[in-house]
Amino acid sequence: MATRHVLADLAGAAAEAGLGDVEIESVGGVDAEQRIAAGEAFDLVFLAAGALKRLADAGHVDAGTVTPLVVSQVAAAVASGDAEPAARPDSAAFDDADGVRTALRAATAIGYSTGPSGTALVEMIEGWGLAEELGDRLVQARPGVPVAASLAAGDVDLGFQQLSELVGQPGVRILGVLPADCAIETVFAGAVAARAAAPDAAARVLAQLASPEAEPIKAAHAFGAA
């Protein structure tokens, strides 16, 4: 879900480049991986690099076509009570990991996502020895449900999700990406599916999405270059 908006714009650019229309179905990463592993037919697959490697190792995508596309950073956010879309922060709220730990301890309910970024956050909290202290204050969003929605609804008062999924969402204020000493980054990649009906056309589209011409679109959606 983190890539749904940028992929839509990238697909539009590919169509304008004469590569044909690409219909993209965006679902939670866990669901997407399970559907591909179960044999559902697609031409292209876009997932976190780790998930794509598992699918490649199992023969569900062509390992030789796995192509890094974007880097996504995890950011922290709070509710704003404002209907205006959240803007990208001008500066980070936390100087270092100590600041993040202090915020976690002070929060009543902490929202985090499914998928690789949520897993990485929980592992980091466990590594800090805070898992027992935070306990049921850690609230995982349902697959496909953005943490921003939980913040806006008041279900959590501190949320962590990929920056691209927080920018543009109403009812939240983005504090900033996590500081360098506890940064969480996810590389999203694409690959041609093993059951692709048009593998050559799919490979051409994937190459376009990884080209320098696509970088401004990625930056506009708060993604870094892979």
N, C-alpha and C positions, 0 to 999 in steps of 0.2 A: 504493500500500500504506500510505502514511503516514496516510491518512484512513479506513482500513477500520473501526476500532473506533468512531470518532466517528460515522461515517455509519450504522453499524448502530444506534446508540442514537438518532440523529436520525430514522432511518426508523421506529423503534419509537414515538417521540413523535408522528410524523406519523400513524401508524396510530391511536394513541390519540386524536388530534384529529379522527378521522373521515375521513381522506384516503385510506384504503385501504392495503393491504399493498404494500410496496416491496421487491422482491427485488434485492439488490445483489451484484454479482460484483466482487470486488477483485483486481486484478492489478497488476503493475508499470506505472508510468506510460508507459513507452516502448511496451510491448505494447498498452496501452489505446488510445493515440493511433493506433497502426498499425491496430488492429482497426476503429476508427471510420472512419479514412481509407479502409480497404478496403471499406467499405460495410456492415459488420455492423450489424444493426438493434437499437437500444436506444431507450428513451424519454428517459432522462436520462444525462448524461455529467458526471463529476466528475474534474477534472484540475487541474494547475497552470495558473495564468492564462495563461502564455505558450503552453502547448500548446493550450488552448482557443481562443486567438486564432488560432493557425494553422488549427485545424479550422473556425473560423468564417469565416476568410478564404477557405477552400476550399469553403465551403458545406455542410460536414458537420454543423454544429450551427447553430441559429438565433442569429445574432449579437445580435439584440435581447433575447435571454433570458439572456445571459451575466451571472452574478451572483456577485460575490465572497462567500465564505462564511467562511473562516478564514485566519488568518496563522500560519504555522509557523516556529519558530526552530530553527536548527541548534545542537546541543550537542555537547560532547566527553565521552567516557566511556572508562573503563579496565575491565579485568576485575576482578571482586571475589572470585571463588572461592566465592561465596555463592549458595545456591539460592533465597534470598528475592527476591521481585520488587524491581527497582530503584525507589527513591522519587525524587520530584522533589528536586533539590538545594536546600539552604537558601541557598547563596551560590555565586557563580561562582569558579572556580579561577584564572582569568586576569584580571589587572587591565586588560590592554591587549593590542594585537596583538603586542608584543614577547614577552609571555609565551607566546602561542600559537606563535610562531616558535621559541622555545626548546624547547617541548615537541615540536614536529615534528622538530627536529634531533636530539633525544635518543631518539626512538622507533625501535624496531627494525623494526616493520611498522605501517603506518598504514591503517586501513580507512575507506573512504568508499563512499557509495551511488551507484547509478545515478540518473538523473532530475535535476531542476533543482538540488537542493541539492548533489549531488556535482559537477555541472558548475561551479557557482559556487565550490566549494572549490578545485577544480583551477585554475580561472582566477585565484583569489586567490593560490595558491601560485606560479603562473607569474609573476604581477605582482610578487611579492616576490623573484623571481629564485632560487627554491629548487627548481624542478622538476628540474634536472639533479642537484643535490646529493642530493635524496631518491630520485630514480630509481625502481628497482623496489621500493623500500620502500613505495610507494603501491600499495595493493591495493584494487581495486574489487570490491565484492560483486556476485555474480550477480544479475540482475533478479529481484525478488521475495524475495531473501534479506536479512534484516535484518543490519546491521552488528553488532548486539548478539550475534547467533549466532556471528559470527567472533571477537568478543572472548571470549565464554564458552568457545569451543573452543580458545582460545590461538593462533589463526591470526594475529591482530594484537594489538598491545599498546596501541594508541591508536586510538580510533574516533570518527568524526564522522557524525552523522545527525540527522535532525529529532527534536527533543525528544519529540514524541508517540510516536515509534517506539522510544525508549529506556526511557521510563517503563513500569514493570510487567514488564520483561524480566529474567529471572533471570541471575545470573552476571556482572552488570555494575554498576559504580558510576558514576553520572553526575557529572561534574565541574562542569557548568554550561553555560549557553548562551554562545556566543561574545561577547566584549566589544563594546561599542558601536562601537569604531573598526574592527572587522572583522566585524560581525554579518552573518549570512546569513539572510534571511527569504524565505519562499515564500508567496505568496497562492494558496490553492486556491479554485476557483470551480466553479459548476455551470452547465449549460445544457441546454436541450431539444434533443434530437437531431433532425436533419433528417428522419430516417426514423421518428420516433416514431409509434407506433400510437395513442397517446392523448395528444396534445400539450397539451390543456387541463388534463387531470388532472396531467400531469407539471409544468406550470407552477405549479399550485396547491401541489404538494408542494415545489417549489423555493422558492416564496415562504415557506412554513412554515419551511424550513431556514434561511432568511435572516432570520427574524423575531426580535425581542428575546426571545421565549419560549425560543428555542433556545440563547441565550448561556450559561446555566449548564452545559448539556451540553458545549459546546465547551471551556469553562474546565476542566471536570473531566478532560478528555483532554489538557490542556496546550497548547491552542490559544488564540491571541488572537483578538479580534474583527477582522474584515476591514474 
